[in-house]
Amino acid sequence: MKESKAYIETGILELYVLGQLNVREQKEVEQMAADFPEIREEINAIEIAMEMYAISHAIEPTLGLEKQIFEEISKLSSKSNSDQDFKKESNSNHISSGSINSGQTETAKIIPLKQDHSVSTIRSLRFALVACIGLLMMSVVALYGAHDKLSEANAQIASLNNQRERFAATVSYMKDENKDLQEIASISGDPTWTSVKLAGTAISPQAKMMVYWHKSGQHVMVDNTRMSLPQNDASHQYQLWAIVNGKPVDLGVFNADAQPKKLLVAMKEVAAAQAFAVTLEKRGGSTAPTMEKMVVQGVVSI
């Protein structure tokens, strides 16, 4: 259930309905829909919503378009009838002339003319063609309007997806931040934790930070809410050291960011320590501290 819910929240289903995915992504969505009924239901809901949106924003054909179409049909019909009457008259004159020129005195036979089937067929085709053109014009107008609205809806959906992603990231950060603040408050009031203040050295007198150490549990935490170190660049990181019987022990690296991702950062564990110190090292840390780059240090109070 969690997997399907997370998949729905990615916004990929909207892109699937809009036809914005490649073949591989389409197959992935279809497989997920087959595995999870709730994903299939969500796809159906999106399709219905988009259909209703297109219908409610459809553009009506221009007023009077239907009248113009039928006027054109009437004109073509009148022209076709006139052509046929002219043909009948020409045939009648031809028969009469033939009888006179032959010198025969007998009365010429009057043969009734049957309607030319080809003319009737052409006229029917003309009517059908005009009707098709009219329907095509109406369809083009409606399709053009629907396309514009669909493009607008697509842009709105993309914008909403971006807003939703930013909102989800903000909510997640606030949850983590609130959790860290509660933990910091708990640590500060717990006597089993030792708070060690680290003060700046000669190379960075204004620097300071706070380290929490749980002696029995051997946990070490860095409090970013009480940290004031120069921001490190992309090539360097700060490295925390525990001084154990006069020797430095690596406790891991961390960054001094203007907006840290975590307020409380867990470092490596240590069983015993008389002091803590921080040096600026190359990214990834060093096997031994660079003493001339020590920025803060602090002694563990007994």
Buried (B, 14 or more C-beta within 10 A) or exposed (E): EEEBEEBBEEBBBBBBBBEBBEEEEBEBBBEBBEEBEEBBEBBEEBEEBBEEBBEEBEEEBEEEEEEEBEEBBEEBBEEBEEEBEEEEEEEEEEEEEEBEEEEEEEEEEEEEEEEEEEBEEEBEEBBEEBBEEBEEBBEEBBBEBBEEBBEEBBEEBBEEBEEEEEEEEEEEEEEBBEEBEEBBEEBEEEEEBBBBBBBBBEEBEEBBBBBBBBBEEEBBBBBBEBBEBBEBEEEBBBBBBBBBEEEBBBBBBBBBEEEBEBBBBEBBBBEEBEBBBBBBBEEEBBEEBEEEBBBBBBBBEE
